[in-house]
Amino acid sequence: MAVVAVLGVWALRAVRDGRFRTRRSGTAAAVPGPGLLEGTPWAHALGERATLLQFSSAFCAPCRATRRTLAEVARIVPGVAHVEVDAEQHLDLVRRVGVLRTPTTLVLDPSGREVSRAQGAPSRQAVVASLEPLA
């Protein structure tokens, strides 16, 4: 029975890993107001079109792959910034935005409000597609 449960959780995680999900209305991120980075060292690092906010940890191999992917997208898509936050060093922000594991990537609008998020390492195509609503 336990093996079936573990396989089910593993399969669900494999299907969801790296996929961006839009925030539902009614969540704190969808409410107008200050951006998620307000009062942080990254408050002035927002992109003109969007910000790719990555939460990483030091010994996370998928975090390194995600860093390369997000940096590449930020380089090729005008108005997009990439900000990386060390989750272990900034637990207050991690708790405030509800990050449960690394890597987690949040797509923020120009005001710093969350539009979508992905847990796990997203593909370059998934990242570019997540930016389309902010065109």
Residue frames relative to the residue before (quaternion, step in Angstrom):
aa qw qx qy qz dx dy dz
M 1.0000 0.0000 0.0000 0.0000 0.00 0.00 0.00
A 0.6670 0.5033 -0.3002 0.4600 3.59 0.91 -0.93
V 0.6225 0.5422 -0.3379 0.4520 3.58 1.06 -0.77
V 0.6435 0.5166 -0.3162 0.4680 3.60 0.97 -0.83
A 0.6506 0.5118 -0.3114 0.4667 3.59 0.96 -0.84
V 0.6601 0.4983 -0.3063 0.4712 3.59 0.92 -0.88
L 0.6575 0.5005 -0.3115 0.4693 3.59 0.94 -0.83
G 0.6329 0.5313 -0.3257 0.4594 3.58 1.05 -0.73
V 0.6599 0.4884 -0.2994 0.4862 3.58 0.95 -0.87
W 0.6419 0.5229 -0.3201 0.4606 3.58 0.95 -0.85
A 0.6683 0.4987 -0.3024 0.4618 3.60 0.89 -0.91
L 0.6450 0.5129 -0.3198 0.4676 3.59 0.95 -0.83
R 0.6656 0.4945 -0.3048 0.4685 3.57 0.93 -0.87
A 0.6392 0.5295 -0.3280 0.4511 3.60 0.97 -0.78
V 0.6612 0.5000 -0.3032 0.4700 3.59 1.02 -0.78
R 0.7445 0.4330 -0.2211 0.4575 3.60 0.94 -0.88
D 0.5252 0.6782 -0.4059 0.3154 3.60 1.12 -0.58
G 0.8546 0.1606 -0.1374 0.4743 3.55 -0.91 0.99
R 0.5770 0.5741 -0.3867 0.4334 3.61 1.23 0.10
F 0.3728 -0.7276 0.5333 0.2173 3.54 -0.94 0.93
R 0.1167 -0.7691 0.6267 0.0461 3.52 -1.05 0.91
T 0.4279 -0.6941 0.5219 0.2505 3.54 -0.92 0.95
R 0.4881 -0.6514 0.4934 0.3067 3.56 -1.05 0.76
R 0.4430 -0.6902 0.5086 0.2621 3.56 -0.97 0.87
S 0.5086 -0.5982 0.4969 0.3695 3.56 -1.10 0.58
G 0.6859 0.4404 -0.3478 0.4633 3.53 -1.04 0.77
T 0.6023 0.5161 -0.3815 0.4748 3.58 1.23 -0.20
A 0.6802 -0.5032 0.3400 0.4106 3.54 -1.21 0.43
A 0.6514 0.5354 -0.3258 0.4277 3.59 1.01 -0.76
A 0.6821 0.4983 -0.2945 0.4469 3.59 1.08 -0.59
V 0.5687 0.6036 -0.3764 0.4131 3.58 1.24 -0.29
P 0.4764 -0.6623 0.4819 0.3197 3.61 -0.83 0.90
G 0.4042 0.6818 -0.5362 0.2903 3.53 -1.09 0.72
P 0.7710 -0.3316 0.2260 0.4945 3.57 -1.19 -0.32
G 0.5584 -0.6199 0.4434 0.3277 3.54 -1.18 0.59
L 0.6862 -0.5057 0.3448 0.3930 3.54 -1.30 0.33
L 0.7228 0.4467 -0.2488 0.4649 3.58 1.09 -0.64
E 0.3585 0.7430 -0.4869 0.2871 3.58 1.30 0.09
G 0.8264 0.1910 -0.1632 0.5039 3.57 -0.83 1.01
T 0.6138 0.5113 -0.3590 0.4826 3.59 1.25 0.29
P 0.6552 -0.5101 0.3645 0.4216 3.61 -1.21 0.19
W 0.6969 0.4756 -0.2646 0.4669 3.61 1.22 -0.37
A 0.3365 0.7871 -0.4699 0.2156 3.59 1.27 0.12
H 0.7509 0.3680 -0.2090 0.5070 3.60 1.08 -0.66
A 0.5558 0.6187 -0.3829 0.4021 3.59 1.25 0.26
L 0.3849 0.7467 -0.4716 0.2681 3.60 1.24 0.20
G 0.4417 -0.6818 0.5204 0.2631 3.54 -1.13 0.73
E 0.6170 -0.5620 0.4049 0.3734 3.57 -1.21 0.46
R 0.7543 0.3327 -0.1790 0.5369 3.59 1.08 -0.75
A 0.7759 -0.1696 0.1728 0.5826 3.57 0.91 -0.97
T 0.2196 -0.7356 0.6212 0.1573 3.53 -1.35 0.30
L 0.2425 -0.7336 0.6203 0.1349 3.53 -0.98 0.96
L 0.0918 -0.8173 0.5687 -0.0088 3.56 -0.26 1.32
Q 0.0844 -0.8245 0.5594 -0.0128 3.55 -0.44 1.28
F 0.1763 -0.7463 0.6341 0.0995 3.54 -0.98 0.94
S 0.0016 -0.8161 0.5725 -0.0789 3.56 -0.65 1.20
S 0.1876 -0.7284 0.6333 0.1820 3.51 -1.39 0.04
A 0.7021 -0.5421 0.2848 0.3634 3.55 -1.18 0.67
F 0.8058 0.2941 -0.1439 0.4935 3.59 0.81 -0.90
C 0.4501 0.6935 -0.4316 0.3608 3.56 1.19 0.57
A 0.3283 -0.7696 0.5155 0.1850 3.61 -0.39 1.20
P 0.6596 0.4864 -0.3409 0.4606 3.68 0.85 -0.74
C 0.5736 0.5882 -0.3820 0.4232 3.62 1.16 -0.49
R 0.6424 0.5177 -0.3265 0.4612 3.60 1.01 -0.76
A 0.6510 0.4968 -0.3147 0.4800 3.59 0.98 -0.81
T 0.6423 0.5172 -0.3164 0.4689 3.57 1.01 -0.82
R 0.6134 0.5531 -0.3409 0.4491 3.60 0.99 -0.80
R 0.6719 0.4909 -0.2990 0.4670 3.59 0.88 -0.93
T 0.6615 0.5156 -0.3039 0.4519 3.58 0.93 -0.92
L 0.7030 0.4656 -0.2762 0.4611 3.59 0.79 -0.99
A 0.6298 0.5237 -0.3349 0.4658 3.60 1.02 -0.75
E 0.6423 0.5190 -0.3212 0.4635 3.58 1.01 -0.79
V 0.6596 0.4942 -0.3105 0.4736 3.60 0.90 -0.89
A 0.6547 0.5069 -0.3170 0.4627 3.61 0.93 -0.85
R 0.6460 0.5233 -0.3133 0.4590 3.59 1.10 -0.66
I 0.7761 0.3783 -0.2004 0.4630 3.60 0.91 -0.85
V 0.7024 0.4088 -0.2671 0.5178 3.63 1.17 -0.42
P 0.4065 -0.7413 0.4750 0.2441 3.60 -0.52 1.14
G 0.8263 0.2606 -0.1978 0.4584 3.56 -1.09 0.81
V 0.6104 0.5355 -0.3538 0.4642 3.58 1.26 0.16
A 0.1490 -0.7815 0.6029 0.0601 3.56 -0.91 0.99
H 0.2362 -0.7393 0.6121 0.1515 3.55 -1.23 0.57
V 0.0254 -0.7801 0.6245 -0.0277 3.57 -0.79 1.10
E 0.1203 -0.7916 0.5965 0.0552 3.57 -0.83 1.01
V 0.1285 -0.7853 0.6049 0.0294 3.54 -0.92 1.02
D 0.3708 -0.6970 0.5698 0.2281 3.56 -0.93 0.95
A 0.3782 -0.7731 0.4670 0.2030 3.56 -0.34 1.28
E 0.6497 0.5343 -0.3209 0.4352 3.59 1.02 -0.73
Q 0.7145 0.4531 -0.2430 0.4745 3.57 1.09 -0.72
H 0.7732 0.2862 -0.1380 0.5489 3.59 1.22 -0.45
L 0.0088 0.8558 -0.5152 0.0446 3.56 0.77 1.10
D 0.5861 0.5784 -0.3787 0.4226 3.60 1.07 -0.58
L 0.6810 0.4622 -0.2808 0.4937 3.59 0.94 -0.88
V 0.6074 0.5600 -0.3406 0.4489 3.59 1.04 -0.80
R 0.6878 0.4717 -0.2756 0.4780 3.57 0.90 -0.92
R 0.6552 0.5419 -0.3137 0.4226 3.56 0.95 -0.91
V 0.7670 0.3440 -0.1987 0.5039 3.60 0.96 -0.80
G 0.5024 -0.7093 0.3919 0.3013 3.60 1.26 0.05
V 0.2776 0.7473 -0.5485 0.2521 3.58 0.96 0.84
L 0.1940 -0.8174 0.5375 0.0735 3.57 -0.74 1.09
R 0.7999 -0.0009 0.0039 0.6002 3.59 1.19 -0.47
T 0.3579 -0.7100 0.5590 0.2353 3.52 -1.31 0.27
P 0.5703 -0.2219 -0.7906 -0.0207 1.49 -2.04 1.41
T 0.0863 -0.7295 0.6734 0.0832 3.51 -1.26 0.60
T 0.1298 -0.7878 0.6005 0.0426 3.55 -0.90 0.98
L 0.1302 -0.7659 0.6269 0.0589 3.54 -0.93 0.99
V 0.2407 -0.7195 0.6296 0.1674 3.56 -1.06 0.78
L 0.1210 -0.8031 0.5828 0.0250 3.54 -0.67 1.17
D 0.4541 -0.6528 0.5271 0.2997 3.57 -1.12 0.69
P 0.7335 -0.4323 0.2727 0.4479 3.64 -1.21 0.11
S 0.6677 0.4806 -0.2996 0.4830 3.62 1.20 -0.42
G 0.5564 -0.6352 0.3746 0.3829 3.58 1.28 -0.09
R 0.5074 0.6224 -0.4411 0.4008 3.59 1.21 0.36
E 0.5371 -0.6574 0.4374 0.2967 3.55 -1.04 0.85
V 0.2093 -0.7646 0.6028 0.0903 3.52 -0.99 1.00
S 0.7757 -0.1427 0.1197 0.6030 3.58 0.95 -0.91
R 0.1433 -0.7799 0.6023 0.0922 3.55 -1.33 0.22
A 0.1296 -0.7589 0.6334 0.0778 3.51 -1.33 0.50
Q 0.2120 -0.7280 0.6349 0.1480 3.53 -1.08 0.77
G 0.7130 0.3548 -0.3024 0.5238 3.55 -0.90 0.91
A 0.6330 -0.5474 0.3998 0.3739 3.54 -1.34 0.06
P 0.2276 -0.7949 0.5468 0.1317 3.61 -0.46 1.15
S 0.4935 -0.6237 0.5075 0.3316 3.56 -1.23 0.44
R 0.6492 -0.5093 0.3813 0.4169 3.56 -1.23 0.36
Q 0.6373 0.5349 -0.3246 0.4498 3.59 1.00 -0.81
A 0.6538 0.5117 -0.3162 0.4591 3.58 0.98 -0.82
V 0.6425 0.5182 -0.3223 0.4634 3.58 1.02 -0.80
V 0.6614 0.4970 -0.3054 0.4715 3.59 0.88 -0.93
A 0.6521 0.5100 -0.3146 0.4643 3.61 0.95 -0.84
S 0.6453 0.5289 -0.3293 0.4420 3.62 1.04 -0.72
L 0.6502 0.5205 -0.3074 0.4603 3.58 1.22 -0.42
E 0.4911 0.7075 -0.4116 0.2981 3.61 1.19 -0.43
P 0.6549 0.5051 -0.3497 0.4402 3.68 0.86 -0.70
L 0.6965 0.4658 -0.2705 0.4741 3.60 1.20 -0.41
A 0.3445 0.7711 -0.4798 0.2378 3.61 1.25 0.23
